[in-house]
Amino acid sequence: MTETGDLRPRKNSVFLNFRRFISRARKNWFTAFLIDFVVIVGTALILSVLIKAFLIRSFYIPSGSMTDTLQINDRIIVNVLVPELIAIERGDVAVFRDPGGWLGSIPTVQKEPIQEAFDFVLGTFGITAPDSAEHLVKRVIGLPGDVISCCDPEGRLIINGVAIDETYLRSGSIPSELEFDVTVPAGSYWVLGDNRQNSTDSRYHQDLPSGGFVKQEYMVGRAVVVSWPFENWNWLDNFPDTFSGVPKSSNSK
């Protein structure tokens, strides 16, 4: 009883002293501004970390495999709820980690400790994307179970027996200069670049253990908008009309 009685006044005393300190501090306009500024910035940073972890991420485009849809050094916003909570659809522009051997050896760039710390902080809050070079960006063409081949007499890709007109391809590109006939395994995707003749995509990795397919576990999310530079700002369409006539594969479960 005595110990409990001794502790409560001490706790209340600490709390009251803290409230008095804040109250006195807010009477000074500069101190009040500083407190509000720290609270606002701290809240914004915490929210940005939560958003990056659970909703969206930012990446930049390191290559020209998706031109003219995406330009080199474009910054894109990626919905990371895909595919865990929202299913991937044909035509989605997807960001994914290397499934194994697609990127080869990534050169290590030596950075000064200050720059390393700066990149870490900005990357943590989603302001920059220092790991963009370790990811790939392609358009999803085949879903699990789809049968995809190249090409029909008019040079178009065929998905589940239906030829598609790929209006998103870069001007002058053809659907594929390589012939292929694949069935997408369960839990995997077949991905191709919009700049088809300058894209080392699923077609060129069929000799790897992945067979050229990207398993869902490697998918980071769906790119939804080009956010920078401002003149390239654009929503990223998944061209539903292109794939609307494609039937569900009989191999799908």
C-alpha positions as CSV (number, residue, x, y, z in Angstrom):
1,M,0.0,0.0,0.0
2,T,2.8,2.4,1.0
3,E,4.8,1.7,-2.2
4,T,1.8,2.2,-4.4
5,G,1.0,5.5,-2.7
6,D,4.6,6.6,-3.2
7,L,4.7,5.9,-6.9
8,R,1.6,7.6,-8.1
9,P,2.6,11.1,-7.0
10,R,5.9,10.7,-8.7
11,K,4.3,9.6,-12.0
12,N,1.8,12.5,-11.8
13,S,4.6,14.9,-10.9
14,V,6.6,13.9,-14.0
15,F,3.6,14.3,-16.2
16,L,2.6,17.7,-14.7
17,N,6.2,19.0,-15.1
18,F,6.2,18.0,-18.7
19,R,2.9,19.7,-19.3
20,R,4.1,22.8,-17.6
21,F,7.3,22.8,-19.7
22,I,5.3,22.5,-23.0
23,S,2.9,25.2,-21.8
24,R,5.8,27.6,-21.0
25,A,7.5,26.7,-24.3
26,R,4.4,27.6,-26.3
27,K,4.3,31.0,-24.9
28,N,7.4,31.8,-26.9
29,W,6.3,32.1,-30.5
30,F,9.6,30.7,-31.9
31,T,9.6,27.7,-29.6
32,A,5.9,27.1,-30.3
33,F,6.7,27.2,-34.1
34,L,9.6,24.8,-33.6
35,I,7.5,22.3,-31.7
36,D,4.7,22.4,-34.3
37,F,7.3,22.1,-37.1
38,V,8.9,19.0,-35.5
39,V,5.5,17.4,-34.9
40,I,4.3,18.0,-38.5
41,V,7.5,16.8,-40.1
42,G,7.7,13.8,-37.8
43,T,4.2,12.8,-38.6
44,A,4.7,13.3,-42.3
45,L,7.9,11.1,-42.2
46,I,6.1,8.4,-40.3
47,L,3.2,8.4,-42.7
48,S,5.6,8.3,-45.7
49,V,7.3,5.2,-44.3
50,L,4.0,3.5,-43.7
51,I,2.8,4.4,-47.2
52,K,6.0,3.1,-48.8
53,A,5.7,-0.1,-46.8
54,F,2.1,-0.9,-47.5
55,L,0.7,1.2,-50.4
56,I,3.1,2.7,-52.9
57,R,6.7,3.0,-53.9
58,S,8.7,5.1,-56.2
59,F,11.1,3.8,-58.9
60,Y,13.1,5.3,-61.8
61,I,13.4,3.7,-65.2
62,P,17.1,2.7,-65.9
63,S,16.7,1.5,-69.5
64,G,14.8,2.0,-72.7
65,S,13.0,-1.3,-72.9
66,M,9.6,0.3,-72.2
67,T,9.8,3.3,-74.6
68,D,7.7,5.1,-75.7
69,T,5.5,4.3,-72.7
70,L,8.4,5.0,-70.3
71,Q,11.5,7.1,-70.9
72,I,14.9,6.5,-69.3
73,N,15.1,8.2,-65.9
74,D,11.3,8.6,-65.7
75,R,10.1,8.2,-62.1
76,I,7.1,6.0,-61.6
77,I,4.7,5.4,-58.7
78,V,4.0,1.7,-58.0
79,N,1.0,0.2,-56.3
80,V,2.5,-2.5,-54.0
81,L,-0.9,-3.9,-53.1
82,V,-0.5,-5.7,-56.4
83,P,-0.4,-8.7,-56.5
84,E,-0.9,-9.6,-52.9
85,L,-4.3,-7.9,-52.5
86,I,-5.2,-6.8,-56.1
87,A,-4.7,-9.4,-58.9
88,I,-2.4,-8.7,-61.8
89,E,-4.1,-8.3,-65.2
90,R,-2.9,-8.6,-68.7
91,G,-1.5,-5.3,-69.9
92,D,-0.3,-4.2,-66.4
93,V,3.1,-2.5,-66.3
94,A,4.7,-4.5,-63.6
95,V,7.8,-3.9,-61.4
96,F,9.6,-7.0,-60.2
97,R,12.8,-8.2,-58.7
98,D,15.3,-10.2,-60.8
99,P,13.9,-13.8,-61.0
100,G,17.5,-15.0,-61.4
101,G,20.0,-14.2,-64.1
102,W,18.0,-11.6,-65.9
103,L,20.2,-8.6,-64.9
104,G,23.5,-10.4,-64.8
105,S,26.0,-9.0,-62.4
106,I,25.1,-5.5,-61.2
107,P,28.2,-3.3,-60.9
108,T,28.8,-2.0,-57.4
109,V,29.0,1.8,-57.2
110,Q,31.3,3.1,-54.6
111,K,29.7,6.0,-52.7
112,E,31.0,8.4,-50.0
113,P,29.6,7.6,-46.5
114,I,27.7,10.9,-46.5
115,Q,26.0,10.1,-49.9
116,E,25.3,6.5,-48.7
117,A,23.6,7.8,-45.6
118,F,21.7,10.4,-47.6
119,D,20.4,7.8,-50.1
120,F,19.5,5.5,-47.2
121,V,17.4,8.2,-45.5
122,L,15.7,9.4,-48.7
123,G,15.1,5.8,-49.8
124,T,13.6,4.9,-46.5
125,F,11.0,7.6,-46.8
126,G,10.3,6.8,-50.5
127,I,11.7,10.1,-51.8
128,T,14.4,8.3,-53.9
129,A,14.7,4.7,-55.2
130,P,18.3,3.7,-54.7
131,D,17.5,0.0,-55.5
132,S,15.8,0.7,-58.9
133,A,18.7,-0.8,-60.8
134,E,17.9,-4.1,-59.0
135,H,14.4,-4.3,-60.5
136,L,12.9,-4.7,-63.9
137,V,9.8,-3.1,-65.5
138,K,7.9,-4.9,-68.2
139,R,4.3,-5.3,-69.4
140,V,2.4,-8.4,-68.3
141,I,1.3,-10.3,-71.4
142,G,0.5,-13.8,-70.0
143,L,-1.3,-14.8,-66.8
144,P,-1.0,-18.2,-65.2
145,G,-2.3,-20.9,-67.5
146,D,-2.2,-18.8,-70.7
147,V,-0.9,-20.2,-73.9
148,I,1.1,-17.6,-75.8
149,S,2.8,-18.0,-79.2
150,C,4.4,-15.9,-81.9
151,C,3.1,-15.3,-84.3
152,D,0.0,-15.4,-86.6
153,P,0.3,-14.8,-90.4
154,E,-0.1,-11.0,-89.7
155,G,2.8,-11.1,-87.2
156,R,0.6,-10.7,-84.0
157,L,1.0,-12.5,-80.7
158,I,-1.6,-15.2,-80.0
159,I,-3.0,-15.7,-76.5
160,N,-5.3,-18.7,-75.9
161,G,-6.0,-18.9,-79.6
162,V,-6.8,-15.2,-80.1
163,A,-4.5,-12.7,-81.9
164,I,-4.0,-9.3,-80.2
165,D,-3.2,-5.9,-81.6
166,E,-0.7,-4.3,-79.3
167,T,-1.2,-0.6,-79.8
168,Y,1.2,0.2,-76.9
169,L,4.2,-1.0,-78.8
170,R,6.8,1.6,-79.7
171,S,6.3,3.0,-83.2
172,G,8.2,0.7,-85.7
173,S,8.4,-2.2,-83.3
174,I,7.0,-5.6,-84.2
175,P,5.4,-8.0,-81.7
176,S,8.5,-10.3,-81.7
177,E,11.4,-11.2,-84.0
178,L,11.7,-14.5,-82.1
179,E,9.2,-17.3,-82.4
180,F,8.0,-19.0,-79.2
181,D,5.1,-21.1,-77.9
182,V,4.8,-21.2,-74.1
183,T,2.3,-22.1,-71.5
184,V,2.5,-19.9,-68.4
185,P,2.9,-22.0,-65.2
186,A,0.7,-21.6,-62.2
187,G,1.7,-18.6,-60.0
188,S,3.8,-17.1,-62.8
189,Y,3.7,-14.4,-65.6
190,W,5.0,-13.8,-69.1
191,V,6.4,-10.3,-69.5
192,L,7.5,-8.3,-72.5
193,G,8.8,-4.8,-73.1
194,D,7.0,-2.2,-75.2
195,N,10.2,-1.4,-77.1
196,R,10.1,-5.0,-78.2
197,Q,13.3,-5.0,-80.3
198,N,15.3,-3.5,-77.4
199,S,13.9,-5.5,-74.5
200,T,15.6,-8.5,-72.9
201,D,12.4,-9.9,-71.5
202,S,10.8,-13.3,-71.0
203,R,11.6,-14.4,-74.6
204,Y,15.4,-14.2,-74.0
205,H,15.5,-16.0,-70.6
206,Q,13.8,-19.3,-71.5
207,D,17.1,-21.2,-71.0
208,L,17.2,-20.1,-67.3
209,P,15.7,-22.2,-64.5
210,S,12.8,-19.7,-64.4
211,G,12.0,-20.6,-68.1
212,G,11.6,-16.9,-68.7
213,F,8.6,-16.7,-66.4
214,V,8.3,-14.4,-63.4
215,K,6.9,-16.0,-60.3
216,Q,4.4,-14.0,-58.2
217,E,6.8,-13.9,-55.3
218,Y,9.2,-11.6,-57.3
219,M,6.5,-9.1,-58.2
220,V,6.8,-5.8,-56.4
221,G,3.7,-4.1,-57.8
222,R,1.9,-2.4,-60.7
223,A,3.2,0.9,-62.0
224,V,0.3,3.3,-62.1
225,V,1.6,6.8,-63.0
226,V,4.7,8.6,-64.3
227,S,5.3,11.2,-61.6
228,W,8.5,12.9,-62.9
229,P,9.6,14.7,-65.0
230,F,6.5,16.8,-65.0
231,E,6.3,16.9,-68.8
232,N,6.1,13.1,-69.0
233,W,3.4,12.9,-66.3
234,N,0.9,10.2,-67.4
235,W,-1.4,7.5,-66.1
236,L,-0.2,4.0,-67.2
237,D,-3.0,2.2,-68.9
238,N,-3.2,-1.6,-69.1
239,F,-5.1,-1.4,-72.4
240,P,-8.2,-3.5,-71.5
241,D,-9.5,-3.3,-75.0
242,T,-6.4,-5.1,-76.3
243,F,-7.1,-8.1,-74.1
244,S,-10.9,-8.0,-73.9
245,G,-11.3,-10.7,-76.5
246,V,-8.8,-13.1,-74.9
247,P,-10.6,-16.1,-73.3
248,K,-9.7,-17.5,-70.0
249,S,-7.2,-20.4,-70.5
250,S,-8.5,-23.9,-70.0
251,N,-5.2,-24.4,-68.0
252,S,-6.2,-21.8,-65.4
253,K,-7.3,-22.9,-62.0
